[in-house]
Amino acid sequence: MNEAGIYIASKTKHAWLWRDLRAAGAPIISTWIDEAGEGESADLHDLWERCISESKGCKTLIVYREPNDVLKGAWVEIGAALANGKPVYAVGLGGFTISKYRGIKHFPTLAAAFGEAGWPGVVGSPKP
């Protein structure tokens, strides 16, 4: 477990953004972002073991959802973080009943969420 890092929960289509932010210095510990393409995970049990372990052991979990995104695995990751007392910072999670849980803090932008997590200025404009 890496309690110094940020775990990212989102759709796999956003993996490029998390890799770019990690390359820019953000302490992103989510290993799923390196195998987010179709068929890149050789062992799905191992993938889930890591996702759960990383999300429950992180310093902060940031969940990111765009309006048309249908979250799936992110719900498990959010639950693991919350069950272990980790702060969850959410962008785009409004409208779901879990968004009312007091352990989730909402932000209008990724930049604001990363700033609260101690990494101001790491998020610029997203790629088109």
N, CA, C and O atoms as a DFTB+ gen file, in Angstrom:
512 C
 N C O
     1  1       0.837      -1.185       0.000
     2  2       0.000       0.000       0.000
     3  2       0.878       1.243       0.000
     4  3       1.951       1.261       0.602
     5  1       0.410       2.271      -0.678
     6  2       1.178       3.493      -0.795
     7  2       0.354       4.656      -0.262
     8  3      -0.414       5.266      -1.005
     9  1       0.512       4.966       1.025
    10  2      -0.304       5.990       1.648
    11  2       0.134       7.400       1.286
    12  3      -0.425       8.365       1.807
    13  1       1.110       7.543       0.418
    14  2       1.547       8.874       0.012
    15  2       0.928       9.274      -1.314
    16  3       1.142      10.390      -1.787
    17  1       0.167       8.378      -1.915
    18  2      -0.286       8.644      -3.264
    19  2      -1.773       8.857      -3.419
    20  3      -2.570       8.658      -2.503
    21  1      -2.105       9.273      -4.630
    22  2      -3.488       9.513      -5.026
    23  2      -3.947       8.349      -5.891
    24  3      -3.281       7.976      -6.857
    25  1      -5.086       7.783      -5.536
    26  2      -5.686       6.749      -6.365
    27  2      -6.754       7.411      -7.226
    28  3      -7.547       8.212      -6.730
    29  1      -6.777       7.080      -8.505
    30  2      -7.751       7.630      -9.440
    31  2      -8.771       6.563      -9.806
    32  3      -8.415       5.452     -10.199
    33  1     -10.054       6.920      -9.670
    34  2     -11.156       6.052     -10.098
    35  2     -11.895       6.774     -11.219
    36  3     -12.404       7.878     -11.028
    37  1     -11.949       6.144     -12.385
    38  2     -12.627       6.745     -13.533
    39  2     -12.811       5.679     -14.601
    40  3     -12.454       4.517     -14.406
    41  1     -13.368       6.086     -15.718
    42  2     -13.449       5.204     -16.873
    43  2     -12.047       5.039     -17.458
    44  3     -11.203       5.928     -17.345
    45  1     -11.818       3.890     -18.080
    46  2     -10.495       3.632     -18.659
    47  2     -10.154       4.589     -19.797
    48  3      -8.978       4.792     -20.097
    49  1     -11.162       5.179     -20.434
    50  2     -10.887       6.100     -21.547
    51  2     -10.100       7.333     -21.094
    52  3      -9.536       8.042     -21.928
    53  1     -10.056       7.595     -19.788
    54  2      -9.319       8.742     -19.263
    55  2      -7.893       8.377     -18.815
    56  3      -7.175       9.228     -18.289
    57  1      -7.492       7.142     -19.017
    58  2      -6.177       6.684     -18.537
    59  2      -5.035       7.550     -19.060
    60  3      -4.069       7.791     -18.336
    61  1      -5.125       8.020     -20.298
    62  2      -4.064       8.868     -20.870
    63  2      -3.836      10.110     -20.007
    64  3      -2.697      10.539     -19.817
    65  1      -4.926      10.688     -19.485
    66  2      -4.810      11.886     -18.658
    67  2      -4.064      11.583     -17.363
    68  3      -3.199      12.353     -16.947
    69  1      -4.399      10.464     -16.728
    70  2      -3.741      10.105     -15.461
    71  2      -2.269       9.782     -15.690
    72  3      -1.425      10.113     -14.857
    73  1      -1.955       9.135     -16.818
    74  2      -0.538       8.881     -17.140
    75  2       0.208      10.197     -17.354
    76  3       1.336      10.353     -16.887
    77  1      -0.423      11.152     -18.064
    78  2       0.203      12.458     -18.291
    79  2       0.434      13.192     -16.973
    80  3       1.494      13.783     -16.768
    81  1      -0.557      13.157     -16.077
    82  2      -0.408      13.839     -14.788
    83  2       0.662      13.178     -13.925
    84  3       1.410      13.856     -13.220
    85  1       0.728      11.849     -13.988
    86  2       1.779      11.147     -13.245
    87  2       3.146      11.539     -13.793
    88  3       4.084      11.769     -13.028
    89  1       3.259      11.616     -15.116
    90  2       4.529      12.009     -15.736
    91  2       4.911      13.439     -15.366
    92  3       6.094      13.779     -15.330
    93  1       3.904      14.284     -15.088
    94  2       4.150      15.671     -14.683
    95  2       4.477      15.795     -13.198
    96  3       4.747      16.893     -12.713
    97  1       4.453      14.673     -12.473
    98  2       4.858      14.693     -11.081
    99  2       3.785      14.370     -10.064
   100  3       4.090      14.227      -8.880
   101  1       2.542      14.252     -10.486
   102  2       1.483      13.908      -9.533
   103  2       1.708      12.490      -9.014
   104  3       2.024      11.596      -9.798
   105  1       1.551      12.269      -7.713
   106  2       1.828      10.953      -7.128
   107  2       0.663       9.966      -7.321
   108  3       0.079       9.481      -6.353
   109  1       0.347       9.688      -8.569
   110  2      -0.756       8.784      -8.879
   111  2      -0.263       7.348      -8.764
   112  3       0.705       6.962      -9.418
   113  1      -0.938       6.556      -7.922
   114  2      -0.508       5.194      -7.643
   115  2      -1.352       4.138      -8.349
   116  3      -1.100       2.944      -8.188
   117  1      -2.334       4.548      -9.117
   118  2      -3.245       3.612      -9.796
   119  2      -2.508       2.855     -10.891
   120  3      -2.137       3.442     -11.908
   121  1      -2.294       1.566     -10.697
   122  2      -1.578       0.785     -11.707
   123  2      -2.463       0.411     -12.893
   124  3      -1.952       0.073     -13.961
   125  1      -3.798       0.470     -12.717
   126  2      -4.702       0.128     -13.817
   127  2      -4.509       1.033     -15.027
   128  3      -4.817       0.635     -16.151
   129  1      -4.003       2.243     -14.813
   130  2      -3.869       3.186     -15.920
   131  2      -2.828       2.732     -16.946
   132  3      -2.804       3.228     -18.072
   133  1      -1.978       1.799     -16.556
   134  2      -0.955       1.295     -17.471
   135  2      -1.412       0.072     -18.253
   136  3      -0.659      -0.466     -19.065
   137  1      -2.627      -0.364     -18.014
   138  2      -3.171      -1.510     -18.741
   139  2      -4.664      -1.298     -19.004
   140  3      -5.481      -2.199     -18.814
   141  1      -4.995      -0.091     -19.443
   142  2      -6.396       0.304     -19.606
   143  2      -6.983      -0.060     -20.965
   144  3      -8.185       0.099     -21.177
   145  1      -6.170      -0.537     -21.872
   146  2      -6.675      -0.901     -23.190
   147  2      -7.288      -2.299     -23.203
   148  3      -7.010      -3.120     -22.329
   149  1      -8.107      -2.550     -24.186
   150  2      -8.761      -3.856     -24.343
   151  2      -7.710      -4.963     -24.383
   152  3      -6.792      -4.925     -25.203
   153  1      -7.847      -5.943     -23.500
   154  2      -6.969      -7.106     -23.481
   155  2      -5.601      -6.881     -22.852
   156  3      -4.771      -7.789     -22.876
   157  1      -5.334      -5.703     -22.288
   158  2      -4.010      -5.436     -21.719
   159  2      -3.810      -6.043     -20.341
   160  3      -2.670      -6.215     -19.911
   161  1      -4.874      -6.370     -19.643
   162  2      -4.755      -7.011     -18.328
   163  2      -4.732      -8.521     -18.511
   164  3      -5.736      -9.129     -18.881
   165  1      -3.583      -9.114     -18.249
   166  2      -3.437     -10.555     -18.440
   167  2      -4.211     -11.355     -17.394
   168  3      -4.661     -12.467     -17.670
   169  1      -4.364     -10.799     -16.211
   170  2      -5.003     -11.506     -15.104
   171  2      -5.978     -10.549     -14.417
   172  3      -5.556      -9.677     -13.657
   173  1      -7.267     -10.703     -14.678
   174  2      -8.261      -9.777     -14.136
   175  2      -8.406      -9.894     -12.618
   176  3      -8.744      -8.916     -11.953
   177  1      -8.154     -11.079     -12.068
   178  2      -8.164     -11.207     -10.612
   179  2      -7.059     -10.340     -10.011
   180  3      -7.283      -9.613      -9.043
   181  1      -5.870     -10.427     -10.593
   182  2      -4.742      -9.617     -10.124
   183  2      -5.061      -8.130     -10.275
   184  3      -4.733      -7.341      -9.388
   185  1      -5.689      -7.737     -11.371
   186  2      -6.065      -6.341     -11.575
   187  2      -6.975      -5.862     -10.441
   188  3      -6.751      -4.795      -9.868
   189  1      -8.003      -6.657     -10.120
   190  2      -8.921      -6.266      -9.050
   191  2      -8.248      -6.272      -7.682
   192  3      -8.540      -5.417      -6.846
   193  1      -7.360      -7.216      -7.448
   194  2      -6.596      -7.220      -6.186
   195  2      -5.854      -5.899      -6.026
   196  3      -5.875      -5.288      -4.958
   197  1      -5.197      -5.466      -7.106
   198  2      -4.439      -4.217      -7.055
   199  2      -5.353      -3.006      -6.908
   200  3      -5.073      -2.111      -6.111
   201  1      -6.438      -2.973      -7.666
   202  2      -7.356      -1.828      -7.587
   203  2      -7.908      -1.656      -6.170
   204  3      -7.967      -0.543      -5.648
   205  1      -8.302      -2.750      -5.567
   206  2      -8.849      -2.680      -4.202
   207  2      -7.755      -2.313      -3.201
   208  3      -7.962      -1.457      -2.341
   209  1      -6.609      -2.947      -3.308
   210  2      -5.505      -2.667      -2.388
   211  2      -5.027      -1.217      -2.506
   212  3      -4.805      -0.550      -1.495
   213  1      -4.872      -0.741      -3.724
   214  2      -4.400       0.629      -3.931
   215  2      -5.428       1.656      -3.465
   216  3      -5.062       2.679      -2.885
   217  1      -6.708       1.394      -3.711
   218  2      -7.729       2.366      -3.325
   219  2      -7.932       2.401      -1.813
   220  3      -8.257       3.451      -1.259
   221  1      -7.746       1.281      -1.149
   222  2      -7.903       1.309       0.309
   223  2      -6.640       1.797       1.009
   224  3      -6.698       2.196       2.172
   225  1      -5.510       1.772       0.327
   226  2      -4.259       2.176       0.947
   227  2      -3.743       3.540       0.536
   228  3      -2.686       3.963       1.005
   229  1      -4.458       4.234      -0.324
   230  2      -3.991       5.531      -0.805
   231  2      -4.123       6.613       0.268
   232  3      -4.748       6.400       1.307
   233  1      -3.540       7.748       0.005
   234  2      -3.742       8.911       0.873
   235  2      -5.088       9.546       0.563
   236  3      -5.826       9.924       1.473
   237  1      -5.409       9.664      -0.722
   238  2      -6.646      10.281      -1.198
   239  2      -7.096       9.567      -2.458
   240  3      -6.271       9.177      -3.285
   241  1      -8.402       9.394      -2.608
   242  2      -8.956       8.864      -3.855
   243  2      -9.670      10.000      -4.565
   244  3     -10.481      10.706      -3.965
   245  1      -9.369      10.173      -5.837
   246  2     -10.083      11.136      -6.670
   247  2     -10.896      10.350      -7.678
   248  3     -10.355       9.559      -8.451
   249  1     -12.205      10.575      -7.665
   250  2     -13.089       9.941      -8.646
   251  2     -13.495      11.003      -9.655
   252  3     -13.907      12.107      -9.296
   253  1     -13.368      10.641     -10.925
   254  2     -13.661      11.577     -12.014
   255  2     -14.699      10.963     -12.935
   256  3     -14.547       9.837     -13.409
   257  1     -15.762      11.730     -13.180
   258  2     -16.833      11.264     -14.059
   259  2     -17.296      12.413     -14.941
   260  3     -17.664      13.481     -14.451
   261  1     -17.272      12.178     -16.255
   262  2     -17.852      13.129     -17.197
   263  2     -19.332      12.806     -17.347
   264  3     -19.749      11.694     -17.025
   265  1     -20.141      13.757     -17.832
   266  2     -21.596      13.572     -17.852
   267  2     -22.117      12.264     -18.459
   268  3     -23.094      11.716     -17.947
   269  1     -21.519      11.758     -19.501
   270  2     -22.015      10.526     -20.124
   271  2     -21.289       9.267     -19.675
   272  3     -21.571       8.177     -20.173
   273  1     -20.360       9.405     -18.741
   274  2     -19.623       8.239     -18.246
   275  2     -20.517       7.378     -17.354
   276  3     -21.238       7.887     -16.496
   277  1     -20.454       6.078     -17.575
   278  2     -21.145       5.112     -16.725
   279  2     -20.072       4.429     -15.883
   280  3     -19.319       3.592     -16.380
   281  1     -20.011       4.792     -14.614
   282  2     -19.002       4.205     -13.731
   283  2     -19.373       2.774     -13.395
   284  3     -20.549       2.445     -13.235
   285  1     -18.369       1.932     -13.290
   286  2     -18.571       0.527     -12.913
   287  2     -17.617       0.187     -11.786
   288  3     -18.012       0.196     -10.620
   289  1     -16.369      -0.111     -12.109
   290  2     -15.385      -0.468     -11.091
   291  2     -15.111       0.634     -10.095
   292  3     -14.711       0.369      -8.962
   293  1     -15.326       1.876     -10.511
   294  2     -15.068       3.006      -9.609
   295  2     -15.878       2.915      -8.324
   296  3     -15.431       3.373      -7.272
   297  1     -17.082       2.319      -8.404
   298  2     -17.912       2.197      -7.197
   299  2     -17.235       1.299      -6.163
   300  3     -17.294       1.575      -4.964
   301  1     -16.597       0.231      -6.622
   302  2     -15.877      -0.670      -5.717
   303  2     -14.685       0.073      -5.100
   304  3     -14.434      -0.022      -3.899
   305  1     -13.965       0.805      -5.933
   306  2     -12.787       1.534      -5.462
   307  2     -13.176       2.623      -4.452
   308  3     -12.494       2.808      -3.444
   309  1     -14.258       3.333      -4.719
   310  2     -14.750       4.346      -3.783
   311  2     -15.112       3.680      -2.450
   312  3     -14.755       4.181      -1.383
   313  1     -15.811       2.566      -2.518
   314  2     -16.200       1.851      -1.306
   315  2     -15.004       1.386      -0.494
   316  3     -15.011       1.485       0.733
   317  1     -13.977       0.879      -1.165
   318  2     -12.769       0.432      -0.456
   319  2     -12.096       1.599       0.251
   320  3     -11.660       1.467       1.394
   321  1     -12.011       2.744      -0.425
   322  2     -11.390       3.917       0.188
   323  2     -12.204       4.398       1.391
   324  3     -11.652       4.648       2.462
   325  1     -13.516       4.525       1.206
   326  2     -14.370       5.006       2.298
   327  2     -14.342       4.050       3.495
   328  3     -14.314       4.491       4.644
   329  1     -14.351       2.745       3.222
   330  2     -14.338       1.755       4.300
   331  2     -13.047       1.808       5.104
   332  3     -12.999       1.344       6.243
   333  1     -12.009       2.371       4.514
   334  2     -10.722       2.472       5.194
   335  2     -10.409       3.892       5.638
   336  3      -9.261       4.217       5.941
   337  1     -11.434       4.737       5.674
   338  2     -11.282       6.082       6.203
   339  2     -10.508       7.046       5.330
   340  3     -10.026       8.066       5.824
   341  1     -10.376       6.757       4.060
   342  2      -9.632       7.632       3.156
   343  2     -10.552       8.717       2.612
   344  3     -11.728       8.458       2.356
   345  1     -10.033       9.924       2.435
   346  2     -10.857      10.970       1.840
   347  2     -11.107      10.688       0.358
   348  3     -10.217      10.237      -0.363
   349  1     -12.315      10.958      -0.072
   350  2     -12.688      10.793      -1.475
   351  2     -13.072      12.158      -2.015
   352  3     -13.971      12.818      -1.493
   353  1     -12.380      12.572      -3.065
   354  2     -12.649      13.835      -3.738
   355  2     -13.309      13.505      -5.062
   356  3     -12.783      12.712      -5.843
   357  1     -14.460      14.112      -5.318
   358  2     -15.253      13.758      -6.490
   359  2     -15.433      14.924      -7.448
   360  3     -15.672      16.062      -7.042
   361  1     -15.312      14.609      -8.721
   362  2     -15.622      15.544      -9.795
   363  2     -16.662      14.852     -10.666
   364  3     -16.393      13.802     -11.248
   365  1     -17.843      15.440     -10.752
   366  2     -18.892      14.898     -11.609
   367  2     -19.715      13.790     -10.991
   368  3     -20.338      13.018     -11.719
   369  1     -19.738      13.685      -9.690
   370  2     -20.455      12.586      -9.036
   371  2     -21.832      12.998      -8.511
   372  3     -22.562      12.166      -7.974
   373  1     -22.185      14.260      -8.663
   374  2     -23.486      14.722      -8.200
   375  2     -24.620      13.940      -8.856
   376  3     -24.477      13.429      -9.967
   377  1     -25.729      13.856      -8.164
   378  2     -26.881      13.146      -8.717
   379  2     -26.997      11.703      -8.269
   380  3     -28.053      11.093      -8.437
   381  1     -25.955      11.151      -7.711
   382  2     -25.995       9.793      -7.177
   383  2     -26.199       9.884      -5.665
   384  3     -25.688      10.804      -5.026
   385  1     -26.935       8.944      -5.094
   386  2     -27.200       9.026      -3.657
   387  2     -25.919       8.990      -2.832
   388  3     -25.844       9.632      -1.784
   389  1     -24.917       8.256      -3.284
   390  2     -23.657       8.198      -2.531
   391  2     -22.989       9.565      -2.457
   392  3     -22.166       9.807      -1.575
   393  1     -23.336      10.454      -3.372
   394  2     -22.715      11.777      -3.362
   395  2     -23.088      12.579      -2.116
   396  3     -22.451      13.586      -1.807
   397  1     -24.111      12.133      -1.409
   398  2     -24.536      12.814      -0.178
   399  2     -23.758      12.338       1.050
   400  3     -23.867      12.925       2.126
   401  1     -22.977      11.277       0.883
   402  2     -22.187      10.754       2.000
   403  2     -21.154      11.793       2.411
   404  3     -20.468      12.358       1.560
   405  1     -21.040      12.045       3.695
   406  2     -20.159      13.107       4.190
   407  2     -18.673      12.829       3.983
   408  3     -17.856      13.743       4.099
   409  1     -18.316      11.607       3.686
   410  2     -16.915      11.278       3.431
   411  2     -16.453      11.632       2.024
   412  3     -15.285      11.447       1.683
   413  1     -17.367      12.140       1.213
   414  2     -17.044      12.525      -0.160
   415  2     -17.118      14.036      -0.269
   416  3     -18.134      14.647       0.062
   417  1     -16.033      14.631      -0.734
   418  2     -15.985      16.083      -0.931
   419  2     -16.023      16.353      -2.434
   420  3     -15.278      15.744      -3.202
   421  1     -16.892      17.263      -2.841
   422  2     -17.108      17.527      -4.266
   423  2     -16.367      18.765      -4.747
   424  3     -16.238      19.760      -4.033
   425  1     -15.884      18.671      -5.985
   426  2     -15.137      19.756      -6.608
   427  2     -15.670      19.989      -8.017
   428  3     -16.094      19.047      -8.686
   429  1     -15.651      21.241      -8.470
   430  2     -16.151      21.534      -9.813
   431  2     -15.185      21.129     -10.928
   432  3     -15.593      20.932     -12.072
   433  1     -13.895      21.006     -10.580
   434  2     -12.884      20.688     -11.591
   435  2     -11.830      19.730     -11.032
   436  3     -11.669      19.599      -9.819
   437  1     -11.129      19.077     -11.932
   438  2      -9.989      18.243     -11.524
   439  2      -8.908      19.088     -10.873
   440  3      -8.284      18.666      -9.899
   441  1      -8.687      20.278     -11.410
   442  2      -7.661      21.156     -10.843
   443  2      -7.946      21.437      -9.374
   444  3      -7.032      21.421      -8.548
   445  1      -9.203      21.693      -9.046
   446  2      -9.570      21.970      -7.647
   447  2      -9.364      20.729      -6.778
   448  3      -8.877      20.838      -5.652
   449  1      -9.729      19.560      -7.285
   450  2      -9.561      18.315      -6.519
   451  2      -8.081      18.022      -6.278
   452  3      -7.695      17.672      -5.163
   453  1      -7.253      18.161      -7.308
   454  2      -5.817      17.929      -7.136
   455  2      -5.201      18.979      -6.212
   456  3      -4.294      18.668      -5.440
   457  1      -5.683      20.203      -6.286
   458  2      -5.198      21.242      -5.383
   459  2      -5.473      20.885      -3.932
   460  3      -4.597      21.024      -3.078
   461  1      -6.685      20.426      -3.651
   462  2      -7.050      20.020      -2.284
   463  2      -6.209      18.826      -1.822
   464  3      -5.907      18.685      -0.638
   465  1      -5.841      17.972      -2.779
   466  2      -5.015      16.798      -2.459
   467  2      -3.542      17.157      -2.282
   468  3      -2.718      16.284      -2.010
   469  1      -3.209      18.440      -2.435
   470  2      -1.837      18.877      -2.223
   471  2      -1.027      19.035      -3.489
   472  3       0.192      19.192      -3.426
   473  1      -1.679      18.996      -4.634
   474  2      -0.976      19.113      -5.908
   475  2      -1.572      20.221      -6.768
   476  3      -2.077      19.955      -7.859
   477  1      -1.519      21.468      -6.283
   478  2      -2.052      22.572      -7.083
   479  2      -1.207      22.789      -8.336
   480  3       0.011      22.613      -8.316
   481  1      -1.855      23.165      -9.400
   482  2      -1.128      23.490     -10.631
   483  2      -0.734      22.304     -11.475
   484  3      -0.203      22.494     -12.569
   485  1      -0.972      21.069     -11.012
   486  2      -0.565      19.910     -11.803
   487  2      -1.527      19.658     -12.961
   488  3      -1.139      19.060     -13.965
   489  1      -2.776      20.107     -12.834
   490  2      -3.774      19.875     -13.877
   491  2      -3.924      21.123     -14.714
   492  3      -4.262      22.192     -14.206
   493  1      -3.667      20.978     -16.012
   494  2      -3.882      22.076     -16.953
   495  2      -5.152      21.807     -17.728
   496  3      -6.094      21.204     -17.213
   497  1      -5.170      22.245     -18.932
   498  2      -6.325      22.013     -19.786
   499  2      -6.279      20.602     -20.339
   500  3      -5.236      20.159     -20.820
   501  1      -7.415      19.878     -20.276
   502  2      -7.441      18.529     -20.842
   503  2      -7.241      18.543     -22.345
   504  3      -7.558      19.531     -23.008
   505  1      -6.713      17.449     -22.889
   506  2      -6.579      17.302     -24.341
   507  2      -7.979      17.167     -24.929
   508  3      -8.888      16.660     -24.272
   509  1      -8.147      17.618     -26.157
   510  2      -9.468      17.462     -26.795
   511  2      -9.804      16.016     -27.054
   512  3     -10.875      15.715     -27.583
